[in-house]
Amino acid sequence: MSSERPTATLANWRQHPYSIWGFTHVDDLIPVAAIRGGHGAALPKGEALDLSRVSVDWQGSRLAAEEALRLTHTDGLLVLKDGNAVAERYLNQGPKDRHIVFSVSKSITATLAGVLVERGLLDPEAPVVGYVPEAAGSAYEDCTLRHVLDMTVSIRFIEDYLDPEGDVARYRLAMGWNPPGARVGEEGLHRFITSLPRGDHPHGERFHYVSPNSDMLGWIIERACGDSIAELLTRHIWQPMAMAEDAFITLDAKGAPRTAGGICTSLGDLARFGEMVRNGGIYAGKRIIPESWIEDILTNGDPAAWAKGDMAALFPRGRYRSKWYVPEPTSNLLCAIGIHGQWIYVDRAAGMVAVKQSSQPIPADDALDRLSLALFAALAQNLR
């Protein structure tokens, strides 16, 4: 792949086609903090899955897997069967490139929270203001960490990525992802999220996808532990797992980490992370995440709250727990999803983990999400 830089800037790095370069060069545009890996060995290889023989059921017809990758603007795909790499495609990135995973960052951060809960540093039922007193007067004043983890905070925020004057536009200025000076909003993540007002329904009643909740989670974690998210991810996940590459996370102008969407990691290390979750928190024989935390994700979460929420059409029988999607009541499937086509897809029944990094032009594209899900289902079927 070419390393020649297109005309990508802070103003256009999330716009196609500039995003093809921008999503693997975030550290050239935005301040970041390093998440240090252990520079471990390459993933073991398994019996190769011939993608040319995989077809996808899509809109009443059969689509070749390679065509599905093209249509979903895939930059990289890696499929593991029982921990062994069986299919690998690098299209617009290389094995060492750190690609932004957007809201998959939420799932990674909340998985770290499980370690801290076991160590007594976090209590999911504790009030947010016990960790972050600055949340008083905001939507977070009377909610718990569990509400933050499960996206059931009652809060007035509209997650519309395409509205140039809406909540997300102001949010992007606060996080340093847009050029400064365009409009009010350069006050930083923490001030922005504590300015958000409460909604008109009780906390816990319904799922409401609000990315600032996950930046609040990062703030809570840093306050509880007295250390940075980058250092905590290094200490508790990246180095114990001997990740092959360093990762990084974007920072706002005041140094606050974008735990809702700013983690950038290699495709292989993303697959390692998914494999660890598939194995109940164990990787290469080493306990990384408490088994009880993974089991809680798989078996809990409120289906009624999910059904009342704004994403129920994607997984009609699903639920959401600790920033992971559980698409089916069986708990065999688990997903972490980020805008522009970022995925960790775990099928425990098939022993499969599939990770996908992409540069889809539209941030939230329901049709392409469904095509990606159909692709993952076809891959799993071929691995059973």
Secondary structure as GFF3:
##gff-version 3
##sequence-region A 1 384
A	DSSP	alpha_helix	18	22	.	.	.	ID=ss1
A	DSSP	three_ten_helix	26	28	.	.	.	ID=ss2
A	DSSP	beta_strand	32	35	.	.	.	ID=ss3
A	DSSP	three_ten_helix	51	53	.	.	.	ID=ss4
A	DSSP	beta_strand	55	58	.	.	.	ID=ss5
A	DSSP	beta_strand	61	64	.	.	.	ID=ss6
A	DSSP	alpha_helix	65	71	.	.	.	ID=ss7
A	DSSP	beta_strand	74	81	.	.	.	ID=ss8
A	DSSP	beta_strand	84	90	.	.	.	ID=ss9
A	DSSP	beta_strand	99	100	.	.	.	ID=ss10
A	DSSP	alpha_helix	104	118	.	.	.	ID=ss11
A	DSSP	three_ten_helix	128	130	.	.	.	ID=ss12
A	DSSP	three_ten_helix	133	135	.	.	.	ID=ss13
A	DSSP	alpha_helix	145	149	.	.	.	ID=ss14
A	DSSP	alpha_helix	167	175	.	.	.	ID=ss15
A	DSSP	alpha_helix	189	193	.	.	.	ID=ss16
A	DSSP	alpha_helix	212	225	.	.	.	ID=ss17
A	DSSP	alpha_helix	229	233	.	.	.	ID=ss18
A	DSSP	pi_helix	234	238	.	.	.	ID=ss19
A	DSSP	beta_strand	247	250	.	.	.	ID=ss20
A	DSSP	beta_strand	263	265	.	.	.	ID=ss21
A	DSSP	alpha_helix	267	278	.	.	.	ID=ss22
A	DSSP	beta_strand	282	283	.	.	.	ID=ss23
A	DSSP	beta_strand	286	287	.	.	.	ID=ss24
A	DSSP	alpha_helix	291	299	.	.	.	ID=ss25
A	DSSP	alpha_helix	303	307	.	.	.	ID=ss26
A	DSSP	beta_strand	319	321	.	.	.	ID=ss27
A	DSSP	beta_strand	324	326	.	.	.	ID=ss28
A	DSSP	beta_strand	333	338	.	.	.	ID=ss29
A	DSSP	beta_strand	342	347	.	.	.	ID=ss30
A	DSSP	beta_strand	352	358	.	.	.	ID=ss31
A	DSSP	alpha_helix	366	383	.	.	.	ID=ss32
###
